[in-house]
Amino acid sequence: MGLVERVFAPLPDHEGRGTPSRAARWWLWIVLIPTAVWAWRASEGAIVPTLVVTTLVATLALPVGWWVLSLVASAVEKRT
């Protein structure tokens, strides 16, 4: 199993069902951390606006990224 297959393959849970891949889990942090830093700087250190902006931007960006990752994962599954 190559790196691409390991990153995009669903991870089995204790019941054997497929859960989100490593790439999907990484995408969460790739979106949240830069967004939170940007929101913190833009709000000049105010916590509530930082949380609101981070939640809003993440809510919009995460599903788009997860959709793209699912397309890549399905292409990887078809290839193997």
C-alpha positions in Angstrom: 0.0 0.0 0.0 1.5 3.3 -1.1 1.4 6.6 0.6 -1.6 7.9 -1.5 -3.6 4.8 -0.6 -2.7 5.1 3.1 -3.7 8.8 3.2 -7.0 8.5 1.4 -8.2 5.1 2.5 -11.0 5.1 5.1 -9.9 4.1 8.6 -11.9 1.2 10.1 -13.5 1.7 13.5 -14.0 -1.0 16.1 -17.0 -2.4 14.2 -15.2 -2.5 10.9 -17.0 0.5 9.3 -15.0 3.0 7.3 -14.4 6.3 9.0 -12.9 9.5 7.5 -9.5 9.1 6.0 -6.3 10.6 7.3 -6.5 13.3 4.7 -9.9 14.4 5.9 -8.7 14.5 9.5 -5.7 16.6 8.4 -7.9 18.9 6.4 -9.8 19.8 9.6 -6.6 21.2 11.2 -5.3 22.7 8.0 -8.5 24.8 7.9 -8.9 25.5 11.6 -5.4 26.6 12.6 -4.8 29.2 9.9 -8.4 30.5 10.2 -8.1 30.9 13.9 -4.8 32.7 13.6 -6.2 35.0 10.9 -9.4 35.7 12.9 -7.4 36.3 16.1 -5.3 39.0 14.3 -8.2 40.5 12.6 -10.2 40.8 15.8 -7.2 42.2 17.7 -7.3 39.4 20.3 -11.0 39.4 21.0 -12.0 35.8 21.8 -15.7 35.8 20.9 -15.3 37.3 17.4 -12.3 35.0 16.8 -14.5 32.0 17.6 -17.4 33.2 15.5 -15.3 34.0 12.5 -13.4 30.7 12.8 -16.6 28.7 13.0 -18.2 30.6 10.1 -15.2 30.2 7.8 -14.6 26.6 8.8 -18.3 25.7 8.3 -17.9 27.0 4.7 -14.5 25.6 3.9 -14.5 22.1 5.5 -17.3 20.6 3.4 -15.8 21.8 0.2 -12.5 20.3 1.1 -14.0 17.0 2.3 -16.0 16.8 -1.0 -12.8 17.2 -3.0 -11.0 14.7 -0.8 -13.8 12.2 -1.3 -13.5 12.6 -5.1 -9.7 11.9 -4.8 -10.4 8.9 -2.5 -12.9 7.4 -4.9 -10.4 7.8 -7.8 -7.7 6.1 -5.7 -10.1 3.2 -4.8 -11.0 2.7 -8.5 -7.4 2.7 -9.5 -6.4 -0.2 -7.1 
